[in-house]
Amino acid sequence: MNIILTSIGVFILINAIVAWSVKKPATTKEGFFLADRKIPMLNMAFSVSATFLYAFGIFASVFAYAKGWAGVTWLMIPNLIALTAVGIIGYHLLGDDKLKKGFNFTEVMKSKYENPTLTWFFTIVYLLAAVYAITANLTGLGIVAEYIAPGMNYVSILTVMSIVVLGYTLWGGLKTSIKTDAVQMILLLFVAIVGAIIVVTKVGGFGTVIDNWTTAKPAGLFDPSVLWIPGILLLALLTGSATASNDLYQRVYALNDRSKVIKTFFLGGVFLIITMAGLGLMAGSLFSTELVPPKPHLASTMALQEFGGVAFLTLFVVALMCAAASTIDSALNSAGSIVSNDLVKSKDPVKTGRIVICIVMLGSFLLAWAKIDLWILLTTFGLLRLVIIAPTLYTIISKKVTKTDGWFILTGIATDIVFLVLSKSKTITVSPVQEAYIGVLIPVMFIIGGKAYQKLKR
């Protein structure tokens, strides 16, 4: 219990200091939603990494313990690819004189297609993505806190986290979020690297850990047991998550430097996989001991609890809280930006954004209270994001699109959703990998069909 209470105190102190450094509350639209488009590259790389880490910090432990080194590697590779892909999309966005002045990706859809129905759909997907990210992070943090301090009330942890993140997000908007992200990600990297060194050293060294890990989980990188799940499945789900992540597009606009955007997002991906590698190595170290975690989610936590000492375990819990906070504040900013800029016309978009942020936080808190399984959250909300991968890429790459393109895209998305509902309800039977990739390909077929239809009409 003392570890959790101390961790909460340190977490509150860190974020209070960083929020205090933003001397005045953000009052302008540019300031609140895009940090005045003046964020340095390194700060942004840390923020991008922290934003996209969320529950995947927990999954690093899961796949490392359940699938071995190849499992956690197949978590790292798609993450790096996904963030780099958003950097490439951002490069195209910032190269368009009209689009680079935007606030989020729904404005791109509205500008190019002039189709309110299509814009509304993208808006809904982005809002659901925000709710999913917040819910997954609150749930994951609650699971770890309950394990470390069984007497700690799950809802109490959710409440503290929600209030702290909501407070500094309402105060300074995206600027505060990016500042706290940078501090939080530095702490996460430190804990992942130093924690892994401490644990590995105490259980016999790197060679011993790798030998015992590979003996217990011998699957190689291209073994079908890890290649398909998590490998190929996560490649689709994470690419979908990234390209459907409006909070990442906000960071593209806040960086506002085309020459640095790809490098920034790639660097963020590197920070991310270093963190995951450290957490995975800690989880894999348990195979050099007699310890067995009650759940794979808790393997890294158990390793640090046993070998890191009270001080480092406390730091680890603070780091997990920081990881969750980074994603939550980004998702809240994204939701506020979408609604106040695209759905609700208001004389005071900042005030509207703050109200939306409070509503989304409350809804996500209630969902997290229900303790929905993390993998269910990923494969449900992640699959929903898949339907907009192809439309997003097509919209960015194409120099000219038409209203007819928009209607074909909308029809493809609707068809895709019907397929995913039938698949999830077991009305039709497909494997998780087939489900993911069919979900990506259906909109592609409608985009191609739309181009063919327009060509025949000429």
C-alpha positions as CSV (number, residue, x, y, z in Angstrom):
1,M,0.0,0.0,0.0
2,N,2.8,2.4,0.9
3,I,4.4,1.9,-2.5
4,I,1.3,2.9,-4.3
5,L,0.6,5.9,-2.1
6,T,4.2,7.1,-2.4
7,S,4.0,6.6,-6.2
8,I,0.8,8.6,-6.4
9,G,2.4,11.4,-4.4
10,V,5.5,11.5,-6.7
11,F,3.3,11.4,-9.8
12,I,1.2,14.3,-8.6
13,L,4.3,16.3,-7.7
14,I,6.0,15.8,-11.1
15,N,2.9,16.8,-13.0
16,A,2.2,19.7,-10.8
17,I,5.7,21.1,-11.3
18,V,5.5,20.7,-15.1
19,A,2.0,22.2,-15.3
20,W,3.2,25.1,-13.1
21,S,6.0,25.8,-15.6
22,V,3.2,26.8,-18.1
23,K,2.6,30.1,-16.4
24,K,-0.7,31.0,-17.9
25,P,-3.7,28.9,-18.9
26,A,-4.1,28.5,-22.7
27,T,-6.8,30.9,-23.9
28,T,-6.4,30.9,-27.7
29,K,-7.5,28.2,-30.2
30,E,-3.9,27.9,-31.5
31,G,-2.4,27.8,-28.0
32,F,-4.8,25.3,-26.4
33,F,-5.1,22.8,-29.3
34,L,-1.7,23.1,-31.0
35,A,0.7,24.7,-28.5
36,D,1.1,27.6,-30.9
37,R,2.7,25.3,-33.5
38,K,6.1,25.8,-31.8
39,I,7.2,22.5,-30.3
40,P,11.0,21.5,-30.6
41,M,11.8,18.3,-32.4
42,L,13.2,16.3,-29.3
43,N,10.3,17.3,-27.1
44,M,7.9,16.2,-29.8
45,A,9.7,12.9,-30.3
46,F,9.3,12.2,-26.6
47,S,5.7,13.2,-26.7
48,V,4.9,11.0,-29.7
49,S,6.5,8.0,-28.0
50,A,4.7,8.6,-24.8
51,T,1.4,9.1,-26.5
52,F,1.5,5.9,-28.5
53,L,3.0,3.7,-25.7
54,Y,-0.2,3.4,-23.6
55,A,-1.3,-0.2,-22.8
56,F,1.4,-1.6,-25.0
57,G,3.8,-1.2,-22.1
58,I,1.7,-3.8,-20.4
59,F,1.6,-5.9,-23.6
60,A,5.4,-5.9,-23.7
61,S,5.3,-7.9,-20.5
62,V,2.5,-10.2,-21.8
63,F,4.2,-11.1,-25.1
64,A,7.6,-11.4,-23.6
65,Y,6.4,-13.9,-21.0
66,A,3.8,-15.8,-23.0
67,K,5.5,-15.8,-26.4
68,G,9.2,-15.2,-25.7
69,W,11.7,-12.8,-27.2
70,A,10.1,-13.2,-30.6
71,G,6.8,-12.2,-29.2
72,V,7.9,-8.9,-27.8
73,T,10.0,-8.3,-30.9
74,W,6.8,-8.6,-32.9
75,L,5.2,-6.0,-30.7
76,M,8.2,-3.6,-31.2
77,I,8.4,-3.8,-35.0
78,P,4.8,-2.8,-35.8
79,N,5.0,0.1,-33.3
80,L,8.1,1.5,-35.1
81,I,6.5,1.0,-38.5
82,A,3.2,2.6,-37.4
83,L,4.8,5.8,-36.0
84,T,7.1,6.2,-39.0
85,A,4.0,5.8,-41.3
86,V,2.3,8.7,-39.5
87,G,5.5,10.8,-39.9
88,I,5.3,10.1,-43.7
89,I,1.6,11.1,-43.8
90,G,2.6,14.2,-41.8
91,Y,5.2,15.1,-44.4
92,H,2.5,15.1,-47.1
93,L,0.1,17.1,-44.9
94,L,2.7,19.8,-44.2
95,G,3.5,20.0,-47.8
96,D,0.0,21.2,-48.7
97,D,-0.3,25.0,-48.3
98,K,-4.0,24.7,-47.4
99,L,-4.0,21.5,-45.2
100,K,-1.0,22.5,-43.1
101,K,-3.0,25.2,-41.5
102,G,-5.5,22.7,-40.0
103,F,-6.0,21.4,-36.5
104,N,-6.9,17.7,-37.0
105,F,-7.4,15.1,-39.7
106,T,-11.2,15.5,-39.9
107,E,-10.6,19.0,-41.4
108,V,-8.6,17.3,-44.1
109,M,-11.6,15.0,-44.9
110,K,-14.0,17.9,-44.8
111,S,-11.8,20.1,-47.1
112,K,-11.2,17.4,-49.7
113,Y,-14.5,15.7,-50.1
114,E,-17.1,18.2,-48.9
115,N,-19.1,15.2,-47.6
116,P,-20.6,15.9,-44.2
117,T,-21.6,12.2,-43.7
118,L,-18.0,11.0,-44.3
119,T,-16.6,13.7,-42.1
120,W,-19.0,12.7,-39.3
121,F,-18.0,9.1,-39.6
122,F,-14.3,10.0,-39.2
123,T,-15.1,12.2,-36.3
124,I,-16.9,9.3,-34.5
125,V,-14.0,6.9,-35.1
126,Y,-11.6,9.4,-33.7
127,L,-13.8,10.0,-30.6
128,L,-14.1,6.3,-30.1
129,A,-10.4,5.9,-30.4
130,A,-9.9,8.5,-27.7
131,V,-12.3,6.8,-25.4
132,Y,-10.6,3.4,-26.1
133,A,-7.1,4.8,-25.3
134,I,-8.2,6.4,-22.0
135,T,-10.1,3.3,-20.9
136,A,-7.3,0.9,-21.8
137,N,-4.7,3.0,-19.8
138,L,-6.9,3.4,-16.8
139,T,-7.6,-0.3,-16.8
140,G,-4.0,-1.4,-17.2
141,L,-2.8,0.9,-14.4
142,G,-5.5,-0.4,-12.1
143,I,-4.5,-4.0,-12.7
144,V,-0.9,-3.3,-11.8
145,A,-1.9,-1.2,-8.7
146,E,-4.1,-4.0,-7.4
147,Y,-1.3,-6.5,-7.7
148,I,1.3,-4.4,-5.9
149,A,-1.2,-3.3,-3.2
150,P,-4.1,-5.8,-2.9
151,G,-5.8,-3.6,-0.4
152,M,-5.8,-0.6,-2.7
153,N,-9.2,0.2,-4.1
154,Y,-9.2,-0.1,-7.9
155,V,-11.6,2.8,-8.4
156,S,-9.5,5.1,-6.1
157,I,-6.5,4.7,-8.5
158,L,-8.7,5.5,-11.5
159,T,-10.1,8.6,-9.7
160,V,-6.7,10.0,-8.8
161,M,-5.3,9.5,-12.3
162,S,-8.4,11.0,-13.9
163,I,-8.4,14.1,-11.7
164,V,-4.6,14.8,-12.1
165,V,-4.6,14.4,-15.9
166,L,-7.8,16.3,-16.3
167,G,-6.5,19.1,-14.2
168,Y,-3.3,19.8,-16.1
169,T,-4.9,19.2,-19.5
170,L,-7.7,21.8,-18.8
171,W,-5.0,24.2,-17.6
172,G,-2.5,24.4,-20.5
173,G,-4.0,22.3,-23.3
174,L,-1.6,20.6,-25.7
175,K,1.5,22.6,-24.5
176,T,1.1,21.2,-21.0
177,S,0.5,17.7,-22.3
178,I,3.6,17.8,-24.5
179,K,5.8,19.1,-21.6
180,T,4.5,16.4,-19.2
181,D,4.9,13.8,-21.9
182,A,8.6,14.7,-22.4
183,V,9.3,14.4,-18.6
184,Q,7.2,11.2,-18.4
185,M,8.9,9.5,-21.3
186,I,12.4,10.3,-20.0
187,L,11.4,8.6,-16.7
188,L,10.0,5.6,-18.6
189,L,13.2,5.2,-20.6
190,F,15.3,5.4,-17.4
191,V,13.2,2.8,-15.6
192,A,13.1,0.4,-18.6
193,I,16.8,0.6,-19.2
194,V,18.1,0.7,-15.7
195,G,15.5,-1.7,-14.4
196,A,16.4,-4.2,-17.0
197,I,20.1,-4.0,-16.1
198,I,19.3,-4.4,-12.4
199,V,17.0,-7.4,-12.9
200,V,19.2,-9.2,-15.5
201,T,22.3,-8.7,-13.4
202,K,20.6,-10.2,-10.3
203,V,19.3,-13.3,-12.0
204,G,22.6,-14.3,-13.6
205,G,23.5,-12.0,-16.4
206,F,22.4,-11.4,-20.0
207,G,23.6,-14.8,-21.3
208,T,21.8,-16.7,-18.6
209,V,18.6,-14.8,-19.2
210,I,18.6,-15.3,-22.9
211,D,19.5,-19.1,-22.5
212,N,16.6,-19.7,-20.1
213,W,14.2,-17.5,-21.9
214,T,14.8,-19.2,-25.2
215,T,14.6,-22.7,-23.6
216,A,11.3,-21.9,-22.0
217,K,9.9,-20.1,-25.1
218,P,11.9,-21.4,-28.1
219,A,9.8,-19.9,-30.9
220,G,11.9,-17.9,-33.4
221,L,10.9,-14.7,-35.1
222,F,9.3,-16.4,-38.1
223,D,7.7,-19.3,-36.1
224,P,4.0,-19.4,-37.0
225,S,3.0,-19.3,-33.3
226,V,4.4,-15.7,-33.1
227,L,4.5,-14.6,-36.7
228,W,0.7,-14.5,-37.1
229,I,-0.3,-13.5,-33.6
230,P,1.0,-11.1,-32.4
231,G,3.1,-10.3,-35.5
232,I,1.0,-9.9,-38.6
233,L,-2.1,-9.1,-36.6
234,L,-0.5,-6.3,-34.7
235,L,1.1,-5.0,-37.9
236,A,-2.5,-4.3,-39.1
237,L,-4.0,-3.2,-35.7
238,L,-1.1,-0.8,-34.8
239,T,-0.9,0.7,-38.3
240,G,-4.7,1.3,-38.0
241,S,-4.3,2.7,-34.5
242,A,-1.6,5.1,-35.6
243,T,-3.2,6.3,-38.8
244,A,-6.5,6.7,-37.0
245,S,-5.0,8.6,-34.1
246,N,-6.0,12.2,-34.3
247,D,-3.7,13.0,-31.4
248,L,-0.7,12.1,-33.5
249,Y,-1.9,14.4,-36.3
250,Q,-2.3,17.2,-33.8
251,R,1.4,16.7,-33.0
252,V,2.2,16.9,-36.7
253,Y,0.5,20.3,-36.8
254,A,2.1,21.4,-33.5
255,L,5.6,20.5,-34.8
256,N,4.8,22.4,-38.0
257,D,8.2,21.6,-39.6
258,R,8.0,19.4,-42.7
259,S,11.8,18.9,-42.8
260,K,11.8,17.2,-39.4
261,V,8.4,15.4,-39.1
262,I,9.5,12.0,-40.4
263,K,12.7,12.1,-38.3
264,T,10.7,13.1,-35.2
265,F,8.2,10.3,-35.5
266,F,10.9,7.7,-36.3
267,L,12.8,8.9,-33.2
268,G,9.6,8.6,-31.2
269,G,9.3,5.0,-32.4
270,V,12.9,4.3,-31.4
271,F,12.2,5.6,-27.9
272,L,9.1,3.4,-27.8
273,I,10.8,0.1,-28.8
274,I,13.7,0.7,-26.3
275,T,11.2,1.0,-23.5
276,M,9.4,-2.1,-24.7
277,A,12.6,-4.0,-25.0
278,G,13.5,-3.1,-21.4
279,L,10.1,-4.2,-20.0
280,G,10.2,-7.4,-22.1
281,L,13.7,-8.3,-20.9
282,M,12.6,-7.9,-17.3
283,A,9.6,-10.2,-18.0
284,G,11.9,-12.7,-19.7
285,S,14.2,-12.7,-16.7
286,L,11.6,-14.5,-14.7
287,F,12.5,-17.8,-16.5
288,S,15.8,-17.7,-14.7
289,T,14.0,-17.8,-11.4
290,E,11.3,-19.9,-9.7
291,L,8.8,-17.0,-9.9
292,V,5.5,-17.4,-11.7
293,P,3.4,-14.3,-12.2
294,P,-0.4,-14.6,-11.6
295,K,-0.9,-13.0,-15.0
296,P,1.6,-12.4,-17.9
297,H,0.6,-8.7,-17.6
298,L,2.4,-8.6,-14.3
299,A,5.7,-10.3,-15.2
300,S,7.8,-7.1,-15.5
301,T,6.2,-5.8,-12.3
302,M,7.0,-9.0,-10.4
303,A,10.6,-9.0,-11.6
304,L,11.2,-5.4,-10.3
305,Q,9.3,-6.1,-7.1
306,E,11.6,-9.1,-6.4
307,F,14.9,-7.6,-7.6
308,G,14.6,-3.9,-7.9
309,G,14.0,-3.0,-4.3
310,V,11.3,-0.7,-2.9
311,A,12.7,2.5,-4.3
312,F,13.0,1.2,-7.8
313,L,9.6,-0.5,-7.7
314,T,8.1,2.8,-6.6
315,L,9.8,4.5,-9.6
316,F,8.4,1.8,-11.9
317,V,4.9,2.4,-10.7
318,V,5.3,6.2,-11.2
319,A,6.6,5.4,-14.7
320,L,3.5,3.3,-15.5
321,M,1.3,6.1,-14.2
322,C,3.2,8.5,-16.5
323,A,2.8,6.2,-19.5
324,A,-1.0,6.1,-18.8
325,A,-1.2,9.9,-18.3
326,S,0.6,10.6,-21.5
327,T,-1.9,8.7,-23.6
328,I,-4.9,10.0,-21.6
329,D,-4.0,13.7,-22.0
330,S,-3.3,13.3,-25.7
331,A,-6.7,11.5,-26.2
332,L,-8.5,14.2,-24.3
333,N,-6.9,17.0,-26.3
334,S,-7.8,15.2,-29.5
335,A,-11.4,14.8,-28.5
336,G,-11.7,18.5,-27.5
337,S,-10.1,19.6,-30.8
338,I,-12.4,17.4,-33.0
339,V,-15.6,18.5,-31.4
340,S,-14.9,22.2,-31.0
341,N,-13.4,22.6,-34.4
342,D,-15.6,20.4,-36.5
343,L,-18.9,19.5,-34.8
344,V,-19.9,22.4,-32.7
345,K,-19.6,25.9,-33.9
346,S,-18.9,28.1,-30.9
347,K,-17.7,31.6,-30.3
348,D,-15.3,30.2,-27.7
349,P,-13.9,26.9,-29.1
350,V,-11.5,26.6,-26.1
351,K,-14.3,26.6,-23.6
352,T,-16.2,24.1,-25.8
353,G,-13.1,21.9,-25.9
354,R,-12.7,22.0,-22.2
355,I,-16.3,20.9,-21.7
356,V,-15.9,18.0,-24.2
357,I,-12.6,16.9,-22.4
358,C,-14.5,16.6,-19.1
359,I,-17.3,14.6,-20.7
360,V,-14.9,12.2,-22.5
361,M,-12.9,11.7,-19.3
362,L,-16.1,10.9,-17.3
363,G,-17.3,8.4,-20.0
364,S,-13.9,6.7,-20.2
365,F,-13.7,6.5,-16.4
366,L,-17.0,4.7,-16.2
367,L,-15.9,2.2,-18.9
368,A,-12.6,1.5,-17.0
369,W,-14.6,0.9,-13.9
370,A,-16.2,-2.1,-15.7
371,K,-12.7,-3.7,-16.0
372,I,-13.0,-4.8,-19.7
373,D,-10.2,-7.1,-20.7
374,L,-7.3,-5.2,-22.4
375,W,-7.0,-7.6,-25.3
376,I,-10.7,-7.3,-26.0
377,L,-10.4,-3.5,-26.0
378,L,-7.5,-3.7,-28.5
379,T,-9.1,-6.1,-30.9
380,T,-12.5,-4.4,-30.8
381,F,-11.6,-0.7,-31.0
382,G,-8.4,-1.5,-33.0
383,L,-10.4,-3.3,-35.6
384,L,-12.8,-0.3,-35.9
385,R,-9.8,1.9,-36.7
386,L,-8.8,-0.5,-39.6
387,V,-11.7,0.7,-41.7
388,I,-10.1,4.2,-42.2
389,I,-6.5,3.1,-43.0
390,A,-7.0,3.0,-46.8
391,P,-9.2,6.1,-47.0
392,T,-6.6,8.1,-44.9
393,L,-3.7,7.1,-47.1
394,Y,-5.6,7.6,-50.3
395,T,-6.7,11.1,-49.2
396,I,-3.2,12.1,-48.3
397,I,-1.4,10.7,-51.4
398,S,-4.0,11.7,-54.0
399,K,-3.4,15.2,-55.4
400,K,-7.1,15.4,-56.5
401,V,-10.1,13.6,-55.1
402,T,-13.8,14.0,-56.0
403,K,-17.1,13.9,-54.3
404,T,-17.7,10.5,-56.0
405,D,-14.6,9.2,-54.4
406,G,-16.0,10.3,-51.0
407,W,-19.3,8.4,-51.6
408,F,-17.4,5.2,-52.6
409,I,-15.2,5.5,-49.6
410,L,-18.2,5.9,-47.3
411,T,-19.9,2.9,-48.9
412,G,-16.8,0.9,-48.4
413,I,-16.5,1.9,-44.8
414,A,-20.2,1.0,-44.2
415,T,-19.6,-2.4,-45.8
416,D,-16.5,-3.0,-43.7
417,I,-18.4,-2.3,-40.5
418,V,-21.1,-4.8,-41.4
419,F,-18.4,-7.4,-42.0
420,L,-16.7,-6.7,-38.7
421,V,-20.0,-6.9,-36.8
422,L,-20.8,-10.2,-38.5
423,S,-17.3,-11.4,-37.7
424,K,-17.3,-10.4,-34.0
425,S,-20.8,-11.9,-33.5
426,K,-19.5,-15.2,-35.1
427,T,-22.1,-15.0,-37.8
428,I,-19.2,-15.6,-40.2
429,T,-16.1,-17.4,-39.1
430,V,-12.6,-16.0,-39.8
431,S,-9.4,-16.0,-37.9
432,P,-8.2,-12.8,-36.1
433,V,-5.6,-12.2,-38.8
434,Q,-8.1,-12.8,-41.6
435,E,-10.5,-10.5,-39.9
436,A,-7.9,-7.7,-39.6
437,Y,-6.7,-7.8,-43.1
438,I,-10.1,-8.2,-44.7
439,G,-11.0,-5.1,-42.6
440,V,-8.2,-3.2,-44.3
441,L,-8.9,-4.5,-47.8
442,I,-12.6,-3.9,-48.1
443,P,-12.2,0.0,-48.3
444,V,-9.4,-0.5,-50.8
445,M,-11.6,-2.4,-53.1
446,F,-14.3,0.3,-53.0
447,I,-11.7,3.0,-53.6
448,I,-10.5,1.1,-56.7
449,G,-14.1,0.5,-57.7
450,G,-14.8,4.2,-57.4
451,K,-11.9,5.2,-59.7
452,A,-12.9,2.5,-62.3
453,Y,-16.5,3.8,-62.2
454,Q,-15.4,7.4,-62.8
455,K,-13.1,6.4,-65.6
456,L,-15.9,4.5,-67.4
457,K,-18.3,7.5,-67.1
458,R,-15.9,9.8,-69.0
